[in-house]
Amino acid sequence: MWPHDDSPAEVALDLLTIVGHAVAGFLIGAVASILISLIMARVVRRNKKLSYLSRNLKNPQRLLLLLLGTGIGVAVATGPLPFQPSPAWRPYFMHGFLITIILAAAYVISGIIGTIRDAVIARNTDAIETPHFRRVRTQMQVISRVTVGVVWLGALAASLLTFDQFRAIGASVLASAGVLSLVVGLAAQSSLTNVFAGVQLALTNALRVGDIVVADGNQGVVEEITLTYVVIKSWDARRWILPSTLFTTQTFENWTRLEPKLLGIVEFDLDWLIPVEAMRIELKRILQNNPLWDGREAALEVTNATGGTVRVRGVVSARSASQLWDLRCRVREELIHWLQTKAVYALPRTRLEPETTTAPSPSARRDFVAQVKADWEAEQADLTATQVLPPVEEVASQSQEEETGRHSWLKALKRSLS
């Protein structure tokens, strides 16, 4: 490592020098990292929405500055001097230091990409439930993942290209790129299909983070969209992991594609004595006092009346799926309380009543039918007689004949007197 004629004291002195330079570089990097952290903390205190700066850049910049300061300190301490050559291990250290800085720089760039993503999303924080914001959030998540993947792939390639052997392999790979791409494409056909499907979902408006969907028989909220799969969260906090190709090759329901506002129903099976109008007024009173109701829809209708109960359906509306669920539960609870206190007689029941009247005899039933038929025929006959009147021409001719007969009698009387 050092020349063999160096004494142990000189070797120890050189080692202390290297350690001292490394510690000095580490402290310089730490001071620079603390200054940057203080600046970011001051910016975040002024604007709480910029908290993503500290979240995404705090650790990457700290790691880069500490490694950079320490490495530069060791590089300066081991540099060649006019009367002292550099240690034999210095080239290996500089090679490792270069690879470390490349990877640390990729870490910092990833943090910058995350900061840009959060900055775009934070601009529309107040409109988190709008379709436009969900589309932007979905696209930024997928684009940031693709960009981060490209950055780390480039960092890995740059690290490998620092070795002479890998540079030679890279040249041969580029020479056979056509055959290699064909082999890789055939081997990873399904994976690439999922990747392209994920990109398609991100760039189109068919599916977004936050949408309520029914896919493959499962209903839930889209929690995450990656390049290969989609995560759907159910109401009981379960997650379904579905491949991206399912949403590009099969039909699925998207309940909030145009707007997050939804309609929900609350159904009751009640007794036939239910006062429907009073219950309708109570539903409107409940909704007016509930902040979850968006004021669009409030209706109560009887949808079925067969069997021993009457089915009453209430229709309500809310701004989002989560609010609609809470609103339906609240309305159901308060209407049950109203039924228990104000309309107990309307609660569903099964009646077992004794027979209060006996059926008439067969002859009496036949007489009843005949009497009803006779009464009906008499009513129709009276109605026909009332409606049938002589024509106007016939009435006029009869009056003319009567008038002519009266005049002829007068003329005969005058002749006899004369």
C-alpha positions in Angstrom: 0.0 0.0 0.0 2.5 2.6 1.1 6.2 2.3 0.3 8.0 -0.3 2.4 10.5 2.2 3.8 7.7 4.1 5.6 7.9 3.8 9.4 4.9 2.8 11.5 4.8 6.3 12.8 4.5 7.8 9.3 1.8 5.2 8.4 -0.2 6.1 11.5 0.2 9.8 10.8 -1.1 9.3 7.2 -4.1 7.2 8.5 -4.9 9.9 11.0 -4.7 12.5 8.2 -7.1 10.5 6.1 -9.6 10.1 9.0 -9.3 13.7 9.8 -10.1 14.8 6.3 -13.0 12.3 6.1 -14.4 13.7 9.4 -14.0 17.2 8.2 -15.8 16.4 4.9 -18.5 14.6 6.8 -19.0 17.7 9.1 -19.1 20.0 6.1 -21.7 17.9 4.5 -23.7 17.7 7.7 -23.7 21.5 8.1 -24.8 21.9 4.5 -27.6 19.4 5.0 -28.7 21.1 8.2 -28.9 24.5 6.4 -31.0 23.1 3.6 -33.3 21.3 6.2 -33.7 24.6 8.1 -34.6 26.4 4.9 -37.2 23.8 3.9 -38.6 23.8 7.5 -39.0 27.6 7.3 -40.8 27.4 4.0 -43.1 24.6 5.3 -44.0 26.7 8.3 -45.1 29.6 6.1 -47.2 27.3 3.9 -48.4 24.0 5.3 -49.2 22.7 1.8 -45.5 22.5 1.0 -44.9 19.8 3.6 -44.0 17.4 0.7 -40.7 19.3 0.4 -39.4 18.0 3.7 -41.0 14.6 3.2 -39.5 13.9 -0.2 -36.1 15.7 -0.1 -35.0 15.5 3.5 -33.4 12.1 3.5 -32.1 12.1 -0.1 -30.2 15.4 0.2 -28.9 14.5 3.6 -27.5 11.2 2.3 -26.0 12.7 -0.8 -24.3 15.6 1.1 -22.8 13.4 3.8 -21.4 10.9 1.3 -20.2 13.6 -1.0 -18.4 15.4 1.9 -16.8 12.3 3.3 -15.7 11.0 -0.1 -14.2 14.4 -1.1 -12.3 14.5 2.2 -10.8 11.1 1.7 -10.0 11.9 -2.0 -8.2 15.1 -0.9 -6.2 13.3 1.8 -5.1 10.5 -0.5 -4.2 12.7 -3.4 -0.7 12.5 -4.9 1.8 15.0 -3.5 5.2 16.1 -4.9 7.1 14.1 -2.3 4.5 11.4 -1.6 2.6 9.1 -4.0 -1.1 8.3 -3.5 -2.0 5.0 -1.8 -2.4 1.9 -4.0 -6.1 1.5 -2.9 -7.1 5.0 -3.9 -8.3 4.0 -7.5 -10.6 1.4 -5.9 -11.9 3.9 -3.4 -12.6 6.5 -6.1 -14.4 3.8 -8.2 -16.6 2.8 -5.3 -17.1 6.5 -4.4 -18.3 7.2 -8.0 -20.8 4.4 -7.9 -22.0 5.5 -4.5 -22.5 9.1 -5.7 -24.4 7.9 -8.8 -26.8 5.9 -6.7 -27.2 8.7 -4.2 -27.9 11.1 -7.1 -30.6 8.7 -8.4 -32.1 8.8 -4.9 -32.2 12.6 -4.9 -33.7 12.7 -8.4 -36.4 10.3 -7.2 -37.2 12.6 -4.4 -37.4 15.5 -6.8 -39.8 13.6 -9.0 -41.9 12.8 -5.9 -41.9 16.5 -5.0 -43.1 17.5 -8.5 -45.9 14.9 -8.3 -47.0 16.1 -4.9 -46.8 19.7 -6.0 -49.2 19.0 -8.9 -51.6 17.1 -6.7 -51.5 19.8 -3.9 -52.7 22.4 -6.3 -56.1 20.8 -6.3 -56.3 19.6 -2.7 -59.6 21.4 -2.1 -61.2 19.7 -5.1 -60.1 16.2 -4.1 -63.4 14.6 -5.2 -63.7 16.1 -8.7 -63.1 13.8 -11.7 -60.4 16.1 -13.0 -58.4 15.9 -9.9 -58.7 12.1 -9.7 -57.5 11.9 -13.3 -54.5 14.2 -12.6 -53.6 12.2 -9.4 -53.8 8.9 -11.3 -51.7 10.2 -14.2 -49.1 11.7 -11.9 -48.7 8.5 -9.9 -48.2 6.3 -12.9 -45.9 8.9 -14.6 -43.8 9.3 -11.5 -43.4 5.6 -11.1 -42.3 5.2 -14.7 -39.9 8.1 -14.4 -38.4 6.8 -11.1 -38.0 3.4 -12.7 -36.2 4.9 -15.7 -33.9 6.9 -13.3 -32.9 3.9 -11.3 -32.4 1.8 -14.5 -30.1 4.6 -15.8 -28.2 4.8 -12.5 -27.7 1.0 -12.5 -26.5 1.1 -16.1 -24.2 4.0 -15.4 -22.7 2.2 -12.4 -22.1 -1.0 -14.5 -20.6 1.0 -17.3 -17.8 2.2 -14.9 -16.3 -1.3 -15.3 -14.4 -2.0 -18.4 -15.8 -5.5 -18.7 -19.4 -4.3 -18.7 -18.6 -1.6 -21.3 -17.4 -4.4 -23.6 -20.5 -6.4 -22.8 -22.7 -3.4 -23.5 -21.1 -2.9 -27.0 -21.9 -6.6 -27.8 -25.4 -6.2 -26.5 -26.1 -3.2 -28.7 -24.8 -5.2 -31.6 -27.4 -7.9 -31.0 -30.2 -5.6 -29.8 -32.7 -6.9 -32.4 -32.4 -10.5 -31.4 -32.3 -9.7 -27.7 -35.4 -7.5 -27.9 -37.3 -10.3 -29.7 -36.3 -12.9 -27.1 -37.2 -10.6 -24.2 -40.5 -9.6 -25.8 -41.5 -13.3 -26.2 -40.4 -14.2 -22.7 -42.2 -11.3 -21.0 -45.2 -10.9 -23.2 -47.8 -11.1 -20.4 -45.8 -8.7 -18.2 -45.4 -6.2 -21.0 -49.1 -6.4 -21.7 -49.9 -5.5 -18.1 -47.4 -2.6 -18.3 -49.0 -1.2 -21.4 -52.4 -1.7 -19.9 -51.3 0.3 -16.8 -50.0 3.1 -19.0 -53.3 3.1 -21.0 -55.4 3.4 -17.8 -53.3 6.3 -16.6 -53.5 8.3 -19.8 -57.2 7.6 -20.5 -60.2 8.6 -18.4 -61.6 5.1 -17.9 -60.3 4.6 -14.4 -58.9 6.9 -11.8 -57.8 6.7 -8.2 -60.8 7.3 -6.0 -63.4 5.9 -8.4 -66.1 3.5 -7.2 -66.0 0.4 -9.4 -67.4 -3.1 -9.7 -64.9 -5.3 -11.4 -64.7 -9.1 -11.5 -67.7 -9.3 -9.1 -65.9 -7.0 -6.5 -67.1 -3.6 -5.5 -64.8 -1.0 -3.9 -62.8 2.2 -4.3 -59.7 2.3 -6.5 -56.9 2.9 -4.1 -53.8 2.6 -6.3 -53.0 2.1 -10.0 -49.6 0.7 -10.9 -48.0 -0.3 -14.2 -49.1 -4.0 -13.7 -52.0 -4.1 -11.3 -54.9 -2.1 -9.7 -55.7 -2.1 -6.0 -59.4 -2.0 -5.0 -60.3 -1.3 -1.4 -63.6 -2.7 -0.1 -65.8 -1.0 2.5 -64.4 -3.4 5.2 -60.8 -2.5 4.4 -60.0 -5.6 2.3 -57.9 -5.1 -0.8 -58.3 -6.9 -4.2 -55.3 -7.0 -6.5 -56.5 -7.1 -10.1 -54.2 -7.1 -13.2 -54.3 -4.0 -15.3 -55.4 -6.0 -18.4 -58.7 -6.9 -16.7 -59.7 -3.2 -17.0 -58.7 -3.0 -20.7 -60.1 -6.3 -21.9 -63.2 -6.8 -19.8 -66.2 -4.6 -19.0 -66.5 -3.1 -15.5 -68.8 -0.6 -13.8 -67.5 2.9 -12.9 -70.0 4.6 -10.7 -68.2 7.9 -10.4 -66.7 8.4 -13.8 -68.6 11.7 -14.5 -69.2 12.9 -11.0 -68.9 11.5 -7.5 -72.5 12.4 -6.5 -74.6 9.3 -6.0 -78.1 8.3 -5.2 -78.8 5.8 -2.4 -82.0 4.0 -1.2 -83.3 3.1 2.3 -86.0 0.4 2.2 -88.5 -0.7 4.9 -91.1 -3.5 5.0 -93.9 -2.1 7.1 -97.5 -2.8 7.9 -100.4 -1.8 5.7 -101.4 0.9 8.3 -98.2 2.9 7.6 -98.9 6.7 7.2 -96.9 7.2 4.0 -97.4 10.9 3.8 -96.3 11.5 7.4 -93.2 9.3 6.9 -92.4 11.3 3.7 -92.5 14.5 5.7 -90.3 13.0 8.4 -87.7 11.9 5.8 -87.5 15.5 4.5 -87.1 16.8 8.0 -84.3 14.4 8.7 -82.4 15.3 5.5 -82.7 19.0 6.1 -81.0 18.7 9.4 -78.2 16.4 8.1 -75.1 18.1 6.6 -74.3 15.0 4.5 -77.3 15.6 2.3 -76.5 17.6 -0.9 -80.0 18.8 -1.4 -80.5 17.0 -4.8 -82.9 14.1 -4.1 -85.3 13.4 -1.3 -88.2 11.0 -2.1 -90.3 8.4 -0.4 -92.4 5.9 -2.5 -94.3 2.7 -2.0 -92.6 0.2 -4.4 -94.5 -3.0 -3.4 -97.7 -3.9 -1.7 -98.1 -7.7 -1.9 -98.2 -10.2 0.8 -98.4 -9.1 4.5 -96.3 -6.0 4.3 -95.8 -2.8 2.3 -92.4 -1.9 1.0 -91.4 1.7 1.4 -88.3 3.1 -0.4 -86.6 6.3 0.5 -84.2 7.9 -2.1 -81.4 10.2 -0.8 -78.3 11.8 -2.4 -74.9 12.8 -1.3 -71.7 14.3 -2.6 -69.5 11.1 -2.4 -69.8 7.4 -1.8 -68.5 7.6 1.8 -70.9 10.4 2.7 -73.8 8.5 1.0 -73.1 5.4 3.1 -73.1 7.4 6.3 -76.2 9.3 5.2 -78.1 6.1 4.5 -77.2 4.7 7.9 -78.3 7.9 9.7 -81.6 8.1 7.8 -82.4 4.5 8.5 -81.6 4.8 12.2 -83.7 8.0 12.6 -86.7 6.6 10.6 -86.7 3.5 12.8 -86.7 5.7 15.9 -89.6 7.6 14.4 -91.6 4.4 13.7 -91.0 3.2 17.2 -92.1 6.4 18.9 -94.7 7.9 16.5 -96.1 5.1 14.4 -95.8 1.9 16.4 -98.9 0.5 14.6 -97.0 0.6 11.3 -94.3 -1.9 12.4 -94.4 -5.1 10.4 -96.5 -7.8 12.0 -98.3 -11.1 11.1 -102.0 -11.1 11.7 -104.0 -14.2 12.9 -107.6 -13.1 12.9 -110.7 -15.4 13.5 -113.4 -15.7 10.8 -115.9 -12.9 11.7 -118.6 -13.9 9.1 -119.7 -17.1 7.6 -120.1 -17.7 3.9 -123.7 -17.8 2.5 -125.3 -21.0 1.2 -124.9 -22.0 -2.5 -128.5 -21.0 -3.3 -128.1 -17.6 -1.6 -124.9 -17.0 -3.6 -126.7 -17.9 -6.9 -129.6 -15.5 -5.9 -127.1 -12.8 -5.1 -125.5 -13.2 -8.5 -128.9 -13.2 -10.3 -130.0 -10.1 -8.3 -126.8 -8.2 -9.2 -127.3 -9.1 -12.8 -130.9 -8.0 -12.8 -130.1 -4.7 -11.1 -127.3 -4.1 -13.7 -129.6 -4.8 -16.6 -132.3 -2.5 -15.1 -129.8 0.3 -14.7 -128.6 -0.1 -18.3 -132.2 -0.1 -19.5 -133.0 3.1 -17.6 -129.9 4.7 -18.9 -130.8 3.7 -22.5 -134.3 5.1 -22.2 -133.0 8.4 -20.8 -130.5 8.8 -23.6 -132.8 7.8 -26.6 -134.6 10.9 -27.9 -136.6 11.5 -31.1 -134.7 13.1 -34.0 -135.0 16.8 -34.5 -136.6 16.4 -38.0 -139.3 14.0 -36.6 -140.2 16.4 -33.8 -140.4 19.3 -36.3 -142.7 17.2 -38.7 -145.0 16.3 -35.8 -145.4 19.9 -34.8 -146.1 20.9 -38.4 -148.8 18.2 -38.7 -150.4 19.4 -35.5 -150.4 23.0 -36.7 -151.9 21.9 -40.1 -154.7 19.9 -38.4 -155.5 22.9 -36.2 -155.8 25.2 -39.2 -158.0 22.7 -41.2 -160.5 22.4 -38.3 -160.8 26.2 -38.1 -161.5 26.4 -41.8 -164.2 23.7 -41.6 -165.9 25.5 -38.7 -166.0 28.8 -40.7 -167.7 27.1 -43.7 -170.4 25.6 -41.6 -171.3 28.9 -40.0 -171.4 30.7 -43.3 
